Amino acid sequence: MFSGGDYGEVARWLANFVTSHVKRENPRVEAMVEAEGERENRSYGVRLRLGARVLPPPGTPPLELDFADVSSHRGDLAWCDALAHRVRELARRLIAEERGERRSA
């Protein structure tokens, strides 16, 4: 596996990683990785979208990931497994919320 990389390269890797894991829960779930503005060169924010629903919702903090942490651990299988678990759990919550919304409509 590999570690390191510049901010943009790590952001692309993170977006692909999160996307590949949330799509296993539901192919309609989309990953959004925030990497611009005040975050640039220091952190990433992760949110998931399913239809009009976003989790964590706008106005609340996203799943926060430090650039140095992601860069140095993206080659670590245990670290990647833990991150995959976190984003898949977030996707399951989003799917459950969306199902609940459809039932009540």
N, C-alpha and C positions, 0 to 999 in steps of 0.2 A: 504494500500500500504506500501511499505518499502523504507527505505533510508539507506545510509551507505554502507559498504562493502569495501573489500580490492581492490587494483588496478586491479588485474586480474578478480575478480568477476564482478566489474563494467564494465570492458572492454567487457566481455562476454554479460552482460546485454545490453550494448550499441549496440553491433553488432547485437544481436537478435532484438532489438527495431528498429534499422535503417532498417534492412532487412525486417521485417514485414511490414513496412510502404512503402518502395520503391517497393516491390512486388505488392502492391495494384495498382501502376501506370502501371507496366509492369512486368510480371513474369521473364523476361530475365535480368532485372537490378540486379546487384550484389553490395552489400555494402562491402567496404574495410575500416576497422578501423585500423589506424596506432597507435601502442601503445608501440613500442620498441625504443631502442636507447635513444636519448636525451629526449624523451617524457616520458619515464618510470617513474611512480609514480607522474607525474605532469599534463599530458594532453593527449588528444586523437586528432587524425586528421581523418576526415571522407571524403572519396571519393567514387564516384559511377562509376561502369563500365557497359557498354553495348557494347558487342562485343569488338572491339579494342579501342573504344572511352572511355576516362576517364574524369570525371568532378568532381572537378576542375582538369585541366590537370596537369601531372607531371611537376615539375619546378615552379609551382605556389602554394601558400599556400592552404591547404585543409580547410574544415570547421573545425575550431578549437573549442575544448571543454575542459574546465578546469576540471581536475579530481575531485577536491573538489566540484565544482559546480554540476557535474553530480551525484556524490555520494550523496550529500545532497538533491538534487531535484528529483531524479528518482522516488520518491514516491509522488510527487506533480503533480496532474492531469493537472493543468494549464500549468506548465512548460513542461510536456511531450507533451501536445497538441501543444505548440509553437514549440518544436523541431520536432514533426511529420510534422507540416506545412513546416518548413524549408527544411527537407530532401525530402519531396514529391515534393516541388517546384523545387528543384535541379534535381530530377528524371524526372520531366516533361520537364525541359530544355534539359536534356540529350537525352530524347526520341525525342524531336523536332529536335535537331541537327542531330541525327541518321537518322531520316526520310528525312531531307533535303539533307543529304549526299547520301542516296539511290536514291532520285529523280534525282540528278544531275549526277549519274553514268550511 
